[in-house]
Amino acid sequence: PFGLPAIQTTQASKPGHPTALVLVPTRELAKQVVDVLSPIGKQIGVRVAAFYGGTSMDRQIGNLSRRIEVAVAD
């Protein structure tokens, strides 16, 4: 229920400054949310990325340095 409104109302961001944050309790859920929202966001030019523990910090910092409108984190 939160995904579509978050994507529709999100404005363009600057690198390192996402404009929406989705907090979930587990990394598995974060990945699922990104898997669902990314294709929808791609159609309208909204980028979605996940940030969670247990993965490369360099990769996550790299993702954050790009233009990301919706950050999904646990």
N, C-alpha and C positions, 0 to 999 in steps of 0.2 A: 503493500500500500504506500510506502514512502518513496519508492524508486522513481516512478514517473514524475511526480511533482518535483522531486529534487532535480531531476534532469531538465525538466521544462522551465523551471524558474532560475536555474543557475546561469549566471552571466559569465562572459569570457574572463579568464584569469590571466595573471602574469606568472611567469616561471617562478616556482617556489611558493606560490600563494594560492592554494586551492580555494574555491569559493563555497564549497559544500563539504561537510564531513558526515560520514555515516559510521557510527560506532556499533560494533557487533561483539558478542561475547567470545567467539572462537575464530581461529584462523581459517578453519574449514568453512565457516559461514561467510567470512570475508571473501574467500575465493568464490563461493557460490554467488554472492551478491555481485561481484565484479563480472563473473561469467554471464549473468543475466543483463546487467546494466550496460556493459561495454558495447554490445552490438546495437542496442537502442541509441546510446549516446553517439556512436559513430555516424549514424544516419543524420544526426542534426549538428555534428561538430563539437560534441562534448566528450572530453576524455575522462576516463575513469581508471583509477589504479588502486591496488591494495597495498596496505602497509601493516605488517605483522611480524612477530618474533619468529625466530628459527630459520630465517632466510638471510641472504647476503645483505648487509647494511649498505654496501657500496651500490648494489642494484637499486635499493629503495631510495637512496639519496639521489641516484641518477634519475629515477622516475620523478622524484619531487622537483628536481631542477628543470624538468620539462614543464610545458603548460598542461596542468591537470586541473580540471574543474571540480571533479568529485573524488575525494579521498575516502577510501573504505578502510577502517582500521579496527583491530581488536584490542 
